[in-house]
Amino acid sequence: MSSPPTIIVESHRSAATLYATGELTTAGVMEAIARVERLPEHVRALRVDLRAVQRTESHALRALDIALRAWRAARRGLRGGAQAIRGRAVQ
């Protein structure tokens, strides 16, 4: 039996770390991204630690990938966020 999911965002001067434990769900990813989007503008780097994740919902990792690419594009000043991802402007 897996443990309940936990999402923690730890922020420092210019970077933050998102820690996920238990089961990674699409709903959990949406919660995590909502927290990440509230980080101060000067936070430009985000690490994601999934080592404590025991199970993953089928689309959760893809949702996390898309959301993090959009966040990175927005923080680097690329226009369009998610649109930049579809256009492969983010590397």
N, C-alpha and C positions, 0 to 999 in steps of 0.2 A: 504494500500500500504506500502510495507516495504522500509526502508531506504537503501541507497547504502551501500555495504559492506566496512568495514574498518578493516585493520589489523595493529596493533601497537605492536612492541616488545620493552619492556623497560628492560634494563640490569643494574645490580648492580655488586658488586665485585665478588660474586660467584653464583648468581642466576639471573634469568630473568623471566619476565611475558609476555605472549602473550595475548593481548586483541583483541577480535573479536567482531564486532558489525554489525548490519544489517542482511543480508542473508549470511549464511555460505555455500559456494559452494566448489566443488572439486578444481576448479581453485584457489579459495581463499586459500584453504588449501595448495596447492602446493606453492603459493606465500609465505605463512607464514613459511613453512618449509624451503624454500630457505633462508629466513631471519634468522631463528633459526640456520641453519647450518653455518652461517657466524659469530656466536657468538664466542668470544675468548675461547680457550680450557679450561681456568680455570673456566668457567661457567659450573657448574655441576648439577644445579637444574633448572627446568623450570616449572613454574605455567602456567596454561591456564585458562583464565577467559572468559567464554562464556555467562555470565549473560545478556549481551546486544544483543545477537543474537536473531533475531525475527523469522527467518525461516531457515530451514536447507535442503539443497539438499539431496536426498536420500542416496548417498554414501559418503557424505562429512565427517560424523563423523567416519566412518570406516577408511577412508583414513587418517584422523587425528590420529586416534588410532595407526594405523600401522606405520606411519611416526614418531610419538613421541616415540614409543617403539624402533624403530631402532636408533633414536637419543640418547635415554637413554642408549642403549646397547653400542653404540660407545663411549659415554662419560664415561662409567664405564669400558671400556677396553675389553668388550666382543668382540670376533672376529665374523665377519660375519654380523653384523648389522641386517638387515631384515632376514637373514638366522637364526640368533639366535632366532628370534621371532617364526619362523615356527617350530624350534626344541624345543620350550618352555624353552629355557635357560634363558629368561627374566621373572621375576616374578613381 
